[in-house]
């Protein structure tokens, strides 16, 4: 049986779109011109993630299939230090 999935909340910001779906999945789709994660992007995104989820942990999916540049080790460290604040699982 296929469930009708609705967007409960959608936020467009300068780095893409963050949405919370009715099946309790948090998604992030970056703008096509974004080629990797950066700390400024993550800081804005984390603020939105925390607000949109009311600080409740969600399944988190992001589509970075068009990313071509490497993410810096500093940015990866920041990601590791913040993911647990809003995500309970990643794909």
N, CA, C and O of each residue as an XYZ file, in Angstrom:
364
protein
N       0.840     -1.175      0.000
C       0.000      0.000      0.000
C       0.886      1.239      0.000
O       1.795      1.362      0.820
N       0.619      2.137     -0.908
C       1.405      3.370     -1.014
C       0.715      4.461     -0.208
O      -0.474      4.732     -0.374
N       1.480      5.062      0.649
C       0.985      6.122      1.520
C       1.111      7.460      0.808
O       2.086      7.703      0.096
N       0.125      8.325      1.001
C       0.229      9.684      0.477
C       1.128     10.487      1.402
O       0.791     10.728      2.561
N       2.256     10.892      0.888
C       3.216     11.655      1.685
C       3.016     13.134      1.382
O       2.990     13.555      0.225
N       2.876     13.903      2.441
C       2.693     15.335      2.303
C       3.857     16.058      2.968
O       4.493     15.530      3.880
N       4.121     17.253      2.505
C       5.129     18.093      3.137
C       4.469     18.840      4.289
O       3.548     19.631      4.086
N       4.948     18.579      5.487
C       4.418     19.274      6.650
C       4.984     20.681      6.751
O       4.305     21.615      7.175
N       6.250     20.810      6.350
C       6.889     22.119      6.376
C       8.004     22.130      5.348
O       8.708     21.137      5.167
N       8.156     23.251      4.682
C       9.190     23.418      3.671
C       9.855     24.770      3.876
O       9.183     25.791      4.021
N      11.186     24.764      3.887
C      11.947     26.006      4.058
C      12.970     26.123      2.929
O      13.828     25.258      2.752
N      12.860     27.186      2.192
C      13.844     27.502      1.161
C      14.818     28.506      1.767
O      14.413     29.515      2.345
N      16.106     28.213      1.626
C      17.132     29.149      2.089
C      18.192     29.245      1.010
O      18.092     28.564     -0.011
N      19.192     30.060      1.209
C      20.117     30.357      0.107
C      20.907     29.151     -0.393
O      21.527     29.224     -1.454
N      20.898     28.045      0.349
C      21.636     26.855     -0.058
C      20.741     25.707     -0.528
O      21.246     24.630     -0.845
N      19.429     25.913     -0.580
C      18.554     24.846     -1.051
C      17.222     24.814     -0.329
O      16.711     25.846      0.107
N      16.657     23.598     -0.206
C      15.337     23.420      0.400
C      15.406     22.315      1.448
O      15.935     21.233      1.195
N      14.869     22.605      2.617
C      14.758     21.635      3.700
C      13.278     21.398      3.928
O      12.500     22.346      4.036
N      12.883     20.112      4.003
C      11.472     19.792      4.192
C      11.293     18.702      5.237
O      12.139     17.822      5.396
N      10.182     18.782      5.940
C       9.774     17.730      6.852
C       8.524     17.101      6.262
O       7.515     17.771      6.043
N       8.609     15.790      6.008
C       7.518     15.073      5.368
C       6.597     14.427      6.397
O       6.967     14.255      7.559
N       5.405     14.078      5.959
C       4.420     13.469      6.850
C       4.817     12.068      7.308
O       4.257     11.555      8.276
N       5.779     11.442      6.623
C       6.274     10.129      7.063
C       7.455     10.271      8.025
O       8.181      9.310      8.278
N       7.636     11.475      8.553
C       8.633     11.784      9.579
C      10.077     11.753      9.056
O      11.008     11.481      9.813
N      10.253     12.027      7.776
C      11.584     12.100      7.178
C      11.917     13.565      6.899
O      11.129     14.301      6.304
N      13.081     13.954      7.338
C      13.621     15.289      7.113
C      14.507     15.218      5.875
O      15.378     14.353      5.789
N      14.298     16.113      4.922
C      15.081     16.075      3.691
C      15.778     17.401      3.439
O      15.312     18.466      3.845
N      16.914     17.300      2.753
C      17.634     18.497      2.295
C      18.041     18.272      0.856
O      18.702     17.285      0.533
N      17.642     19.198     -0.013
C      18.053     19.178     -1.414
C      18.786     20.488     -1.668
O      18.172     21.555     -1.685
N      20.116     20.407     -1.866
C      20.888     21.637     -2.093
C      20.656     22.188     -3.498
O      20.303     21.456     -4.423
N      20.862     23.482     -3.632
C      20.824     24.105     -4.950
C      21.867     23.444     -5.844
O      22.898     22.978     -5.358
N      21.606     23.402     -7.129
C      22.505     22.722     -8.078
C      23.888     23.358     -8.153
O      24.852     22.677     -8.503
N      24.012     24.647     -7.836
C      25.333     25.286     -7.905
C      26.205     24.974     -6.693
O      27.397     25.281     -6.699
N      25.639     24.376     -5.666
C      26.405     23.973     -4.486
C      27.163     22.693     -4.839
O      26.563     21.735     -5.325
N      28.460     22.670     -4.602
C      29.284     21.523     -4.997
C      29.877     20.735     -3.837
O      30.496     19.692     -4.049
N      29.690     21.230     -2.595
C      30.128     20.498     -1.406
C      29.536     21.159     -0.169
O      28.983     22.257     -0.237
N      29.660     20.476      0.953
C      29.225     21.061      2.215
C      30.276     22.055      2.694
O      31.477     21.825      2.556
N      29.805     23.162      3.258
C      30.690     24.155      3.868
C      30.139     24.475      5.259
O      28.976     24.197      5.552
N      30.966     25.050      6.096
C      30.512     25.400      7.440
C      29.396     26.457      7.406
O      28.421     26.309      8.143
N      29.492     27.517      6.584
C      28.372     28.468      6.545
C      27.044     27.801      6.143
O      25.997     28.104      6.714
N      27.095     26.903      5.166
C      25.896     26.164      4.762
C      25.357     25.355      5.932
O      24.166     25.413      6.237
N      26.230     24.606      6.584
C      25.803     23.733      7.675
C      25.246     24.510      8.855
O      24.269     24.082      9.469
N      25.848     25.642      9.182
C      25.353     26.438     10.315
C      23.918     26.900     10.067
O      23.074     26.813     10.959
N      23.643     27.387      8.869
C      22.273     27.792      8.542
C      21.337     26.590      8.517
O      20.229     26.651      9.050
N      21.781     25.497      7.900
C      20.942     24.302      7.787
C      20.616     23.723      9.155
O      19.466     23.359      9.405
N      21.590     23.629     10.042
C      21.348     23.063     11.373
C      20.323     23.899     12.127
O      19.455     23.346     12.803
N      20.409     25.213     12.024
C      19.405     26.063     12.665
C      18.001     25.741     12.149
O      17.047     25.663     12.924
N      17.888     25.556     10.841
C      16.590     25.217     10.246
C      16.157     23.821     10.671
O      14.997     23.612     11.027
N      17.091     22.854     10.635
C      16.753     21.485     11.057
C      16.191     21.465     12.471
O      15.174     20.822     12.730
N      16.851     22.168     13.382
C      16.411     22.183     14.777
C      15.047     22.847     14.926
O      14.223     22.407     15.729
N      14.809     23.895     14.162
C      13.537     24.594     14.234
C      12.404     23.760     13.624
O      11.340     23.613     14.225
N      12.637     23.230     12.454
C      11.593     22.495     11.724
C      11.226     21.180     12.427
O      10.100     20.702     12.292
N      12.162     20.600     13.168
C      11.911     19.328     13.857
C      11.524     19.527     15.317
O      11.233     18.557     16.017
N      11.518     20.762     15.778
C      11.295     21.042     17.199
C      12.265     20.244     18.071
O      11.921     19.789     19.162
N      13.478     20.089     17.559
C      14.562     19.374     18.258
C      14.251     17.901     18.511
O      14.801     17.286     19.425
N      13.366     17.347     17.692
C      13.042     15.926     17.758
C      13.833     15.215     16.656
O      13.882     15.695     15.524
N      14.436     14.102     16.972
C      15.267     13.376     16.008
C      14.417     12.742     14.911
O      13.381     12.134     15.180
N      14.871     12.894     13.683
C      14.155     12.389     12.507
C      15.085     11.558     11.644
O      16.308     11.665     11.739
N      14.491     10.729     10.802
C      15.264     10.116      9.724
C      15.653     11.264      8.806
O      14.843     12.153      8.543
N      16.879     11.251      8.321
C      17.394     12.385      7.552
C      17.924     11.890      6.217
O      18.770     10.997      6.165
N      17.421     12.475      5.140
C      17.848     12.129      3.789
C      18.280     13.395      3.068
O      17.608     14.425      3.137
N      19.406     13.307      2.375
C      19.855     14.431      1.565
C      20.352     13.923      0.229
O      20.909     12.830      0.135
N      20.145     14.725     -0.808
C      20.561     14.358     -2.162
C      21.740     15.237     -2.558
O      21.575     16.404     -2.916
N      22.935     14.651     -2.486
C      24.138     15.393     -2.878
C      24.795     14.737     -4.097
O      26.012     14.796     -4.273
N      23.977     14.124     -4.914
C      24.506     13.399     -6.076
C      25.252     14.313     -7.051
O      26.074     13.832     -7.831
N      24.985     15.592     -7.023
C      25.678     16.520     -7.924
C      26.921     17.158     -7.287
O      27.595     17.957     -7.936
N      27.234     16.820     -6.036
C      28.434     17.371     -5.397
C      29.678     16.822     -6.096
O      29.779     15.621     -6.348
N      30.615     17.705     -6.404
C      31.831     17.289     -7.099
C      33.105     17.655     -6.341
O      34.171     17.112     -6.629
N      33.008     18.557     -5.390
C      34.189     18.998     -4.649
C      34.276     18.276     -3.308
O      33.258     17.891     -2.733
N      35.485     18.101     -2.824
C      35.700     17.452     -1.530
C      35.271     18.379     -0.396
O      35.388     19.600     -0.497
N      34.780     17.787      0.667
C      34.416     18.534      1.864
C      35.637     18.579      2.778
O      36.304     17.565      2.978
N      35.926     19.748      3.327
C      37.110     19.901      4.174
C      36.971     19.086      5.456
O      35.862     18.768      5.887
N      38.103     18.755      6.054
C      38.077     17.982      7.298
C      37.422     18.791      8.421
O      36.751     18.218      9.279
N      37.607     20.108      8.424
C      36.968     20.963      9.425
C      35.433     20.891      9.286
O      34.715     20.831     10.283
N      34.958     20.899      8.057
C      33.521     20.816      7.811
C      32.989     19.441      8.202
O      31.901     19.341      8.770
N      33.734     18.392      7.909
C      33.313     17.037      8.300
C      33.227     16.918      9.824
O      32.315     16.280     10.351
N      34.172     17.528     10.521
C      34.142     17.520     11.985
C      32.901     18.244     12.494
O      32.250     17.782     13.432
N      32.575     19.372     11.880
C      31.375     20.115     12.273
C      30.123     19.262     12.026
O      29.217     19.231     12.859
N      30.078     18.587     10.904
C      28.935     17.726     10.594
C      28.778     16.648     11.669
O      27.678     16.417     12.170
N      29.874     15.999     12.013
C      29.827     14.938     13.023
C      29.368     15.463     14.378
O      28.721     14.746     15.142
N      29.704     16.713     14.672
C      29.350     17.269     15.978
C      27.911     17.777     16.048
O      27.426     18.089     17.135
N      27.221     17.866     14.912
C      25.859     18.401     14.922
C      24.779     17.421     14.456
O      23.609     17.603     14.791
N      25.136     16.409     13.707
C      24.124     15.481     13.177
C      23.259     14.867     14.271
O      22.055     14.697     14.083
N      23.844     14.540     15.384
C      23.095     13.894     16.471
C      22.028     14.805     17.078
O      21.163     14.333     17.816
N      22.079     16.095     16.778
C      21.106     17.032     17.344
C      19.723     16.898     16.708
O      18.720     17.232     17.339
N      19.658     16.412     15.463
C      18.372     16.343     14.759
C      18.138     15.029     14.019
O      16.998     14.712     13.680
N      19.191     14.264     13.763
C      19.044     13.050     12.955
C      19.186     11.795     13.804
O      20.076     11.696     14.648
N      18.288     10.832     13.563
C      18.429      9.538     14.239
C      18.959      8.483     13.298
O      19.428      7.439     13.750
N      18.899      8.726     11.988
C      19.447      7.793     11.004
C      19.638      8.497      9.683
O      18.906      9.426      9.342
N      20.638      8.041      8.941
C      20.938      8.555      7.596
C      20.879      7.384      6.620
O      21.021      6.226      7.014
N      20.666      7.703      5.328
C      20.659      6.603      4.345
C      22.033      6.009      4.159
O      22.202      5.078      3.372
